[in-house]
């Protein structure tokens, strides 16, 4: 999973429009983050725009927000005018409201515009709630459409086009054409709470705030985990700062009021921050400090923040054992061998061990061809890697990584064996992504030497390692693994032993919600993926990601999270269960949510 925010326009030079916009004139009411981005995009596309605000202060701030990125673009700036008088919208072919997420306010603004504008004018609302409700209240139901940018301005690429049950087809077609003329991807969405992307995104972001509020992980740990572990260009807390914490709070509140789903209940911390004026990038401060506002970077980028851990005693680690023969085990063994560690790769049989070694050799060879590693270093790494078919082979290892199937009984059996053969003081780690680490530690006579070391696939590429200590883990055990992660070139995030840790605890509720959208026929699989890739810049849509992980593995993780937290939203979607029962497991056997 990877993400980049979205809005009605891109940063930097705009993309060339695919066609002329279907409207020559437009009024944009409200010049906040979304409204100013729409006004700017429309002007760049050749539309004459009148921008309307409620008072002089808001108008001045909105003008600066709109025109700031248009330096050097006199033609676009010349198409923009500003006013406090809504009557200036009377001759516009398109009226787009982007006022705060308050139904009464949106309805009032468009109701007044309805009395001023020609009957054929098209109205658009940026609400993330009910388009039909806004359209009915303003009195122009057939000629009103939702244009909901997914993500945040000023970067991104998808706009959800939301129609009411009686929206005129020509209005829908004009809205789709407009989005294309702005150089964005139009994604059809049904008028249900959260549409498609909005509900998925806000549930995920709200979960990140709740995790931070409960002090399970720090701001930097959460954002680093999701950027480095999932490839997202923005962590969730930085993303919220760019959306605006007030906008996010109001959107979550509206979704909760409509659905009653706990995932949308705004965490109290959001209320407190909004009350304190910490609204995010637009106010200069939210979860981060933004000295240059939304167009700049936060003062401390999560992906680059060094983990501030007190110095801890460490044990010497020269020889490492990796237990397992699958893709993850082979990748971890490659990481250690390439980093200079003598590495033993243990599988159940000699055949499996040699096959895993061949997998590593193939990966190293690809790295050499791509210039990622020199031929000399590649050969040296392979010379440091030894295959074995018995746990006794790791008897003299300083650190052992268990990387077998996500099955507690299997893992506990491995740890009993490691306890019996490994020398005193050896650090024993598990790569579990969803099971309690303490369950593995408890079957040994040395629980103080056991912790989680959760790598991400592909291990040679992904920089994150979640380091998971239990209530029994010794400080020098933790210090040793953090020091080893540094030698591997990995970013270690230290967290407590809780199901899902950071990444899976935030990722899998989002993935599960995407399956529910599909099974409820709220959106097609391609549209669900498109709104998150084009809209939020994720490298994969949620359904493609599930196919890549493996639907059987995903179901196992989802069941583990549900068993741990007993939250209804974590119960695996039935459609996921049905696909696994039918043997459709994703990419690995050619069919899952998509066909490969």
C-alpha positions as CSV (number, residue, x, y, z in Angstrom):
1,X,0.0,0.0,0.0
2,X,1.2,3.5,-0.8
3,X,-0.4,6.8,-0.7
4,X,-0.2,10.3,-1.9
5,X,-2.9,12.9,-1.2
6,X,-5.4,14.1,-3.7
7,X,-7.3,17.2,-4.7
8,X,-8.7,19.0,-7.7
9,X,-5.3,20.0,-8.9
10,X,-1.7,18.9,-9.0
11,X,1.3,20.6,-7.5
12,X,3.6,22.4,-9.9
13,X,2.7,22.8,-13.5
14,X,-0.8,21.6,-14.3
15,X,-1.4,18.7,-16.5
16,X,-2.6,19.5,-20.0
17,X,-6.4,19.2,-20.1
18,X,-7.8,16.3,-22.1
19,X,-10.5,18.5,-23.6
20,X,-12.1,21.9,-23.2
21,X,-14.1,22.3,-20.1
22,X,-17.9,22.1,-20.6
23,X,-18.4,25.3,-18.7
24,X,-17.2,28.8,-19.7
25,X,-18.0,30.5,-16.4
26,X,-18.1,29.3,-12.9
27,X,-18.7,30.6,-9.3
28,X,-16.8,29.0,-6.5
29,X,-18.3,29.7,-3.1
30,X,-15.9,29.2,-0.2
31,X,-12.1,29.6,-0.6
32,X,-10.8,27.1,1.9
33,X,-8.3,24.4,1.0
34,X,-10.7,22.6,-1.5
35,X,-12.5,25.7,-2.8
36,X,-9.3,27.6,-3.6
37,X,-7.8,24.5,-5.3
38,X,-11.0,24.2,-7.5
39,X,-11.0,27.9,-8.4
40,X,-7.3,27.7,-9.4
41,X,-7.8,24.5,-11.4
42,X,-10.8,26.0,-13.2
43,X,-8.9,29.2,-14.1
44,X,-6.0,27.2,-15.4
45,X,-8.3,25.2,-17.6
46,X,-9.7,28.4,-19.2
47,X,-12.8,28.9,-17.1
48,X,-13.7,32.5,-16.0
49,X,-14.2,32.2,-12.2
50,X,-15.9,34.4,-9.7
51,X,-14.9,33.4,-6.1
52,X,-17.2,34.3,-3.3
53,X,-16.5,34.4,0.4
54,X,-18.5,35.4,3.5
55,X,-16.4,38.3,4.9
56,X,-13.5,40.5,4.0
57,X,-10.9,38.6,6.1
58,X,-11.9,35.2,4.6
59,X,-11.9,36.7,1.1
60,X,-8.4,38.1,1.6
61,X,-7.1,34.9,3.0
62,X,-8.8,32.9,0.2
63,X,-7.4,35.1,-2.5
64,X,-3.9,34.6,-1.2
65,X,-4.5,30.9,-0.9
66,X,-5.9,30.7,-4.5
67,X,-3.3,32.9,-6.2
68,X,-0.2,31.9,-4.3
69,X,0.6,29.0,-6.6
70,X,-0.3,31.0,-9.7
71,X,2.9,33.1,-9.7
72,X,4.1,33.3,-13.3
73,X,0.6,32.4,-14.7
74,X,-1.0,35.8,-15.5
75,X,-3.6,34.2,-17.8
76,X,-5.0,32.1,-15.1
77,X,-4.9,34.9,-12.5
78,X,-6.7,37.1,-15.0
79,X,-9.6,34.7,-15.1
80,X,-10.2,35.1,-11.4
81,X,-12.3,37.7,-9.6
82,X,-13.3,38.0,-6.0
83,X,-16.4,39.2,-4.2
84,X,-18.5,39.1,-1.0
85,X,-21.7,39.4,-3.1
86,X,-23.3,36.0,-4.0
87,X,-25.3,37.8,-6.7
88,X,-22.1,37.8,-8.7
89,X,-22.7,34.1,-9.3
90,X,-26.0,34.8,-11.1
91,X,-24.6,34.4,-14.7
92,X,-22.4,31.4,-14.0
93,X,-22.9,28.2,-15.8
94,X,-21.5,26.2,-12.9
95,X,-21.9,27.0,-9.2
96,X,-19.6,25.0,-6.9
97,X,-19.9,25.3,-3.2
98,X,-16.9,24.4,-1.0
99,X,-18.0,25.9,2.4
100,X,-17.3,24.0,5.7
101,X,-18.9,20.6,6.1
102,X,-22.2,21.7,7.7
103,X,-25.4,20.6,5.9
104,X,-27.4,23.7,6.9
105,X,-24.7,26.1,5.7
106,X,-24.2,24.2,2.4
107,X,-28.0,24.1,1.8
108,X,-28.5,27.8,2.6
109,X,-25.7,28.9,0.2
110,X,-27.0,26.8,-2.7
111,X,-30.6,27.7,-1.9
112,X,-29.8,31.4,-2.3
113,X,-27.8,30.7,-5.4
114,X,-30.8,28.8,-6.8
115,X,-32.9,32.0,-6.6
116,X,-30.2,33.9,-8.5
117,X,-29.1,31.6,-11.3
118,X,-30.6,30.5,-14.5
119,X,-32.5,27.2,-14.5
120,X,-30.0,25.5,-16.7
121,X,-27.0,26.3,-14.4
122,X,-25.4,23.2,-12.9
123,X,-24.8,23.1,-9.1
124,X,-21.9,21.1,-7.5
125,X,-21.3,20.3,-3.9
126,X,-18.0,19.2,-2.4
127,X,-19.7,17.6,0.6
128,X,-18.4,14.2,1.8
129,X,-21.8,13.4,3.2
130,X,-25.2,13.3,1.4
131,X,-25.3,15.0,-2.0
132,X,-29.0,14.2,-2.4
133,X,-29.8,15.9,0.9
134,X,-28.0,19.0,-0.1
135,X,-29.5,19.0,-3.6
136,X,-33.0,18.5,-2.3
137,X,-32.7,21.3,0.3
138,X,-31.4,23.8,-2.3
139,X,-34.3,23.1,-4.7
140,X,-32.3,22.0,-7.8
141,X,-32.2,18.2,-7.4
142,X,-32.0,17.2,-11.1
143,X,-29.2,19.6,-11.8
144,X,-27.0,19.1,-8.8
145,X,-24.0,16.8,-8.6
146,X,-21.3,15.9,-6.1
147,X,-17.6,16.7,-6.9
148,X,-15.7,15.2,-4.0
149,X,-11.9,15.4,-4.2
150,X,-10.2,12.4,-2.4
151,X,-7.2,13.2,-0.3
152,X,-6.1,16.8,0.1
153,X,-5.1,19.8,-2.0
154,X,-2.9,20.7,-3.6
155,X,-1.7,17.3,-4.8
156,X,-3.6,14.3,-6.2
157,X,-5.7,13.2,-9.0
158,X,-9.2,11.7,-8.4
159,X,-12.6,13.3,-7.9
160,X,-15.6,11.3,-7.0
161,X,-18.6,12.2,-9.2
162,X,-21.7,11.6,-7.0
163,X,-25.1,11.7,-8.5
164,X,-28.5,11.8,-6.8
165,X,-31.3,9.3,-7.8
166,X,-32.7,12.0,-10.2
167,X,-29.6,13.8,-11.4
168,X,-30.0,14.5,-15.1
169,X,-27.7,12.3,-17.2
170,X,-26.4,15.3,-19.0
171,X,-25.3,16.9,-15.7
172,X,-23.4,13.7,-14.8
173,X,-21.7,13.7,-18.2
174,X,-20.8,17.4,-17.9
175,X,-19.3,16.7,-14.4
176,X,-17.2,13.8,-15.7
177,X,-16.0,16.0,-18.6
178,X,-15.1,18.8,-16.3
179,X,-13.0,16.5,-14.1
180,X,-11.2,15.3,-17.2
181,X,-10.6,18.9,-18.4
182,X,-9.0,19.6,-15.1
183,X,-6.6,16.7,-15.7
184,X,-8.0,14.5,-13.0
185,X,-9.6,11.0,-12.9
186,X,-13.4,11.0,-12.5
187,X,-14.5,8.0,-10.3
188,X,-18.3,7.3,-10.2
189,X,-19.6,6.9,-6.6
190,X,-22.9,6.1,-5.1
191,X,-24.5,8.6,-2.8
192,X,-24.0,6.7,0.5
193,X,-22.1,7.9,3.5
194,X,-18.4,8.4,2.7
195,X,-19.0,7.6,-1.0
196,X,-16.1,5.3,-1.9
197,X,-12.8,6.9,-1.1
198,X,-13.9,9.3,1.5
199,X,-15.1,6.6,3.9
200,X,-12.1,4.4,3.4
201,X,-9.7,7.3,3.9
202,X,-11.4,8.9,6.9
203,X,-11.7,5.6,8.7
204,X,-8.0,5.0,8.3
205,X,-7.0,8.5,9.4
206,X,-9.4,8.5,12.4
207,X,-7.8,5.2,13.5
208,X,-4.3,6.7,13.4
209,X,-5.5,9.6,15.6
210,X,-7.0,7.1,18.1
211,X,-3.8,5.2,18.2
212,X,-1.8,8.3,18.9
213,X,-4.3,9.5,21.5
214,X,-4.0,6.3,23.4
215,X,-0.2,6.7,23.4
216,X,0.4,3.3,21.8
217,X,2.8,4.9,19.4
218,X,4.4,8.3,18.9
219,X,3.5,10.7,16.0
220,X,6.8,9.9,14.2
221,X,6.4,6.2,14.8
222,X,2.9,6.1,13.3
223,X,3.8,8.1,10.3
224,X,7.1,6.4,9.7
225,X,5.4,3.0,10.0
226,X,2.9,3.8,7.3
227,X,5.3,5.5,4.9
228,X,8.2,3.0,5.3
229,X,6.1,-0.1,5.9
230,X,3.4,0.6,3.3
231,X,5.2,3.0,0.9
232,X,2.8,5.9,1.6
233,X,4.3,9.3,0.6
234,X,2.5,10.7,3.7
235,X,1.9,9.4,7.1
236,X,-1.7,9.6,8.4
237,X,-1.1,12.4,10.9
238,X,0.8,14.6,8.3
239,X,-2.1,13.8,5.9
240,X,-4.6,15.1,8.4
241,X,-2.6,18.3,8.8
242,X,-2.9,18.9,5.1
243,X,-6.6,18.1,5.0
244,X,-7.2,20.4,8.0
245,X,-8.1,19.0,11.4
246,X,-11.3,21.0,11.5
247,X,-12.4,19.6,8.2
248,X,-11.4,16.1,9.2
249,X,-13.2,16.4,12.5
250,X,-16.4,17.6,10.9
251,X,-16.3,15.0,8.2
252,X,-15.8,12.2,10.7
253,X,-18.6,13.6,12.8
254,X,-21.0,13.7,9.9
255,X,-20.1,10.1,8.8
256,X,-20.6,8.9,12.4
257,X,-24.0,10.6,12.6
258,X,-25.1,8.9,9.3
259,X,-23.7,5.5,10.0
260,X,-23.3,5.0,13.7
261,X,-20.1,3.2,13.0
262,X,-17.5,3.5,15.7
263,X,-14.6,3.9,13.2
264,X,-16.0,7.3,12.3
265,X,-16.4,8.6,15.9
266,X,-14.0,11.6,16.0
267,X,-11.3,11.0,18.7
268,X,-11.5,13.6,21.5
269,X,-8.0,14.7,20.6
270,X,-9.3,16.1,17.3
271,X,-11.8,18.3,19.2
272,X,-9.2,19.5,21.6
273,X,-6.7,20.4,18.8
274,X,-9.4,22.3,16.8
275,X,-10.5,24.2,19.9
276,X,-6.9,25.2,20.5
277,X,-6.6,26.5,16.9
278,X,-4.2,23.7,15.8
279,X,-5.9,23.2,12.5
280,X,-2.9,21.8,10.6
281,X,-0.8,23.2,7.7
282,X,-3.2,26.0,7.0
283,X,-2.8,27.4,10.5
284,X,0.9,26.6,10.6
285,X,0.6,24.0,13.3
286,X,-1.3,20.7,13.8
287,X,0.3,17.4,14.6
288,X,3.4,19.0,13.0
289,X,4.7,22.5,12.6
290,X,4.4,23.9,9.0
291,X,6.5,27.0,8.7
292,X,5.7,27.5,5.0
293,X,2.0,26.4,5.3
294,X,0.5,23.7,3.1
295,X,2.9,24.4,0.2
296,X,5.9,23.5,2.3
297,X,7.0,20.5,4.3
298,X,6.5,19.9,8.0
299,X,9.3,21.0,10.2
300,X,10.1,17.4,11.0
301,X,9.4,14.8,8.3
302,X,8.1,11.6,9.8
303,X,10.0,9.4,7.3
304,X,13.3,11.0,8.2
305,X,12.8,11.4,11.9
306,X,15.4,9.4,13.9
307,X,14.0,7.3,16.7
308,X,14.8,9.0,19.9
309,X,15.6,6.0,22.2
310,X,17.8,6.2,25.2
311,X,21.1,4.4,24.9
312,X,20.7,0.7,25.9
313,X,23.2,-2.1,26.5
314,X,23.5,-4.4,23.5
315,X,24.8,-7.9,23.0
316,X,27.3,-8.7,20.2
317,X,25.7,-10.1,17.0
318,X,27.8,-11.7,14.3
319,X,26.0,-14.8,13.3
320,X,22.3,-14.9,12.5
321,X,19.8,-17.7,11.9
322,X,16.6,-17.4,9.9
323,X,14.0,-20.2,10.3
324,X,11.7,-20.6,7.3
325,X,11.8,-21.1,3.6
326,X,9.1,-18.8,2.2
327,X,9.4,-15.4,0.5
328,X,9.7,-13.5,3.7
329,X,12.3,-15.8,5.2
330,X,14.4,-15.7,2.1
331,X,14.2,-11.9,1.9
332,X,15.2,-11.5,5.6
333,X,18.2,-13.9,5.1
334,X,19.3,-11.9,2.0
335,X,19.1,-8.6,4.1
336,X,21.3,-10.1,6.8
337,X,23.8,-11.7,4.4
338,X,24.1,-8.5,2.3
339,X,24.7,-6.5,5.6
340,X,27.8,-8.6,6.5
341,X,26.3,-11.1,8.9
342,X,27.1,-14.8,8.7
343,X,23.6,-16.2,8.1
344,X,22.1,-19.7,8.4
345,X,18.8,-20.3,6.6
346,X,17.0,-23.2,8.1
347,X,14.1,-25.0,6.4
348,X,12.1,-28.2,7.2
349,X,14.0,-30.2,4.5
350,X,17.2,-29.9,2.6
351,X,15.3,-29.5,-0.6
352,X,13.3,-26.5,0.8
353,X,16.5,-24.9,2.2
354,X,18.3,-25.1,-1.1
355,X,15.2,-23.8,-2.9
356,X,15.2,-20.8,-0.5
357,X,18.9,-20.3,-1.2
358,X,18.2,-20.3,-4.9
359,X,15.5,-17.7,-4.4
360,X,18.0,-15.4,-2.6
361,X,20.6,-16.0,-5.3
362,X,18.0,-15.0,-7.9
363,X,17.2,-11.8,-6.0
364,X,20.8,-10.9,-5.6
365,X,21.4,-11.5,-9.3
366,X,18.5,-9.1,-10.2
367,X,20.0,-6.5,-7.8
368,X,23.3,-6.8,-9.6
369,X,21.7,-6.3,-13.0
370,X,19.8,-3.3,-11.8
371,X,22.9,-1.7,-10.3
372,X,21.6,-2.0,-6.7
373,X,24.5,-4.1,-5.6
374,X,28.0,-4.8,-7.1
375,X,28.9,-8.2,-8.4
376,X,31.6,-8.5,-5.7
377,X,29.3,-7.7,-2.9
378,X,26.6,-10.0,-4.3
379,X,29.0,-12.9,-4.4
380,X,30.3,-12.2,-0.9
381,X,26.7,-12.1,0.5
382,X,25.9,-15.5,-1.0
383,X,29.1,-16.9,0.5
384,X,27.9,-15.8,3.9
385,X,24.6,-17.6,3.5
386,X,24.5,-21.3,4.5
387,X,21.4,-23.5,4.0
388,X,20.4,-26.1,6.7
389,X,17.5,-28.5,7.4
390,X,17.7,-28.7,11.2
391,X,17.3,-26.2,14.1
392,X,20.6,-27.5,15.5
393,X,22.3,-25.4,12.8
394,X,21.5,-22.2,14.7
395,X,22.9,-23.4,18.0
396,X,25.8,-21.0,17.9
397,X,23.9,-18.0,16.4
398,X,23.7,-14.7,18.3
399,X,20.3,-13.8,16.9
400,X,17.6,-16.1,15.4
401,X,14.6,-14.8,13.3
402,X,11.6,-17.1,13.1
403,X,9.8,-16.5,9.7
404,X,7.4,-19.4,9.3
405,X,3.6,-19.5,8.7
406,X,1.3,-17.2,10.7
407,X,0.1,-20.0,12.8
408,X,0.6,-19.8,16.6
409,X,0.9,-23.5,17.2
410,X,3.6,-23.8,14.5
411,X,5.5,-20.8,15.9
412,X,5.3,-22.0,19.5
413,X,6.8,-25.4,18.4
414,X,9.7,-23.6,16.7
415,X,10.3,-21.5,19.8
416,X,10.4,-24.6,22.0
417,X,13.0,-26.0,19.7
418,X,15.0,-22.9,19.7
419,X,15.0,-22.7,23.4
420,X,16.4,-26.2,23.5
421,X,19.3,-25.7,21.0
422,X,20.3,-22.0,21.2
423,X,23.1,-20.9,23.4
424,X,22.4,-18.8,26.5
425,X,22.1,-15.1,25.7
426,X,21.0,-15.6,22.1
427,X,18.2,-13.2,21.0
428,X,15.1,-15.0,19.7
429,X,12.7,-13.1,17.5
430,X,9.5,-13.7,15.6
431,X,8.3,-12.0,12.4
432,X,4.6,-12.4,13.3
433,X,2.5,-9.6,12.0
434,X,-0.7,-10.3,14.0
435,X,-0.1,-12.8,16.8
436,X,1.0,-11.9,20.4
437,X,4.7,-12.1,20.7
438,X,4.4,-13.1,24.4
439,X,2.7,-16.3,23.3
440,X,6.0,-17.4,21.7
441,X,8.1,-16.1,24.6
442,X,6.0,-17.9,27.2
443,X,6.9,-21.4,25.9
444,X,10.6,-20.8,26.4
445,X,12.7,-20.8,29.6
446,X,14.1,-17.4,28.5
447,X,11.2,-15.0,27.8
448,X,13.5,-12.1,28.5
449,X,15.4,-12.9,25.3
450,X,12.3,-13.0,23.0
451,X,10.7,-10.2,21.1
452,X,9.1,-9.4,17.7
453,X,11.1,-8.3,14.7
454,X,8.4,-7.6,12.0
455,X,9.9,-7.1,8.6
456,X,7.9,-6.0,5.6
457,X,7.7,-7.7,2.2
458,X,9.9,-7.4,0.1
459,X,12.4,-7.4,3.0
460,X,15.4,-6.3,0.9
461,X,13.5,-3.2,-0.2
462,X,11.2,-2.1,2.6
463,X,13.0,0.0,5.2
464,X,10.7,-0.5,8.2
465,X,11.1,-3.1,11.0
466,X,8.5,-3.1,13.9
467,X,10.4,-4.0,17.0
468,X,7.9,-5.5,19.5
469,X,8.9,-6.0,23.1
470,X,6.7,-7.9,25.6
471,X,6.3,-7.2,29.3
472,X,9.0,-9.8,29.8
473,X,11.6,-8.6,27.2
474,X,14.9,-7.4,28.7
475,X,16.2,-4.0,27.9
476,X,19.5,-5.3,26.4
477,X,17.4,-7.6,24.1
478,X,15.6,-4.6,22.8
479,X,18.8,-2.6,22.5
480,X,20.4,-5.4,20.6
481,X,17.7,-5.6,18.0
482,X,17.5,-1.8,17.5
483,X,21.3,-1.8,17.0
484,X,21.1,-4.6,14.5
485,X,18.3,-2.8,12.6
486,X,20.7,0.2,12.3
487,X,23.4,-2.1,10.8
488,X,20.8,-3.5,8.4
489,X,19.9,0.1,7.2
490,X,16.4,-0.3,8.5
491,X,14.2,2.2,10.4
492,X,13.2,0.5,13.7
493,X,9.9,1.5,15.3
494,X,9.7,0.3,18.9
495,X,6.2,-0.6,20.0
496,X,4.4,-2.8,22.6
497,X,3.0,-6.2,22.1
498,X,-0.5,-5.6,20.7
499,X,-2.3,-7.4,17.9
500,X,-1.5,-5.8,14.5
501,X,1.2,-3.5,16.0
502,X,1.0,-0.2,14.0
503,X,0.9,-1.1,10.3
504,X,-1.6,-4.0,10.3
505,X,-3.7,-2.4,13.0
506,X,-4.3,0.6,10.7
507,X,-4.1,-1.2,7.3
508,X,-6.4,-4.1,7.7
509,X,-9.6,-2.3,8.9
510,X,-9.1,-0.1,5.8
511,X,-8.7,-3.2,3.6
512,X,-11.7,-4.9,5.2
513,X,-13.9,-1.8,4.6
514,X,-12.9,-1.9,0.9
515,X,-14.2,-5.5,0.7
516,X,-17.5,-4.5,2.3
517,X,-17.9,-1.7,-0.3
518,X,-17.6,-4.4,-3.0
519,X,-19.9,-6.9,-1.3
520,X,-22.6,-4.3,-0.7
521,X,-22.4,-3.3,-4.4
522,X,-21.5,0.2,-3.6
523,X,-18.7,0.3,-6.1
524,X,-16.9,-1.8,-8.6
525,X,-13.5,-3.3,-7.8
526,X,-11.8,-1.2,-10.4
527,X,-13.4,2.0,-9.1
528,X,-12.5,1.2,-5.5
529,X,-8.9,0.7,-6.4
530,X,-8.8,3.7,-8.8
531,X,-10.1,6.2,-6.2
532,X,-7.3,5.3,-3.8
533,X,-4.5,5.1,-6.4
534,X,-5.4,8.1,-8.5
535,X,-6.9,10.0,-5.5
536,X,-4.5,9.2,-2.7
537,X,-1.5,8.2,-4.7
538,X,-1.4,4.7,-3.2
539,X,0.8,2.4,-5.3
540,X,-2.0,-0.2,-5.1
541,X,-5.7,0.0,-4.5
542,X,-6.9,-2.0,-1.5
543,X,-8.3,-4.9,-3.4
544,X,-5.2,-5.3,-5.5
545,X,-3.2,-5.1,-2.3
546,X,-5.2,-7.9,-0.7
547,X,-4.6,-10.0,-3.8
548,X,-0.9,-9.3,-3.5
549,X,-0.8,-10.2,0.2
550,X,-2.8,-13.3,-0.5
551,X,-6.5,-13.6,0.5
552,X,-5.8,-16.6,2.8
553,X,-3.1,-14.7,4.6
554,X,-5.2,-11.6,4.8
555,X,-8.2,-13.5,6.2
556,X,-5.9,-15.0,8.8
557,X,-4.6,-11.6,9.9
558,X,-8.2,-10.2,9.9
559,X,-9.4,-13.1,12.1
560,X,-6.5,-12.5,14.5
561,X,-7.3,-8.8,14.8
562,X,-11.0,-9.5,15.4
563,X,-10.3,-12.1,18.0
564,X,-8.0,-9.7,19.9
565,X,-10.2,-6.6,19.8
566,X,-13.8,-8.0,19.3
567,X,-14.8,-5.0,17.3
568,X,-17.6,-5.6,14.8
569,X,-15.8,-3.6,12.1
570,X,-12.9,-6.0,12.3
571,X,-15.0,-9.1,11.6
572,X,-13.8,-10.3,8.2
573,X,-16.0,-9.3,5.3
574,X,-18.1,-12.3,4.1
575,X,-16.9,-11.8,0.5
576,X,-13.3,-12.3,1.6
577,X,-14.3,-15.5,3.4
578,X,-16.2,-16.8,0.4
579,X,-13.3,-16.2,-2.0
580,X,-10.9,-18.0,0.2
581,X,-13.4,-20.9,0.6
582,X,-13.6,-21.0,-3.2
583,X,-9.8,-21.2,-3.5
584,X,-9.4,-17.7,-5.0
585,X,-6.3,-16.6,-3.2
586,X,-5.1,-13.6,-5.3
587,X,-2.0,-13.2,-7.4
588,X,-0.4,-16.5,-6.3
589,X,-3.0,-18.6,-8.0
590,X,-4.3,-16.2,-10.6
591,X,-7.6,-15.0,-9.2
592,X,-8.8,-13.0,-6.3
593,X,-10.7,-9.7,-6.5
594,X,-9.0,-9.4,-9.9
595,X,-7.8,-11.9,-12.4
596,X,-4.1,-12.3,-13.1
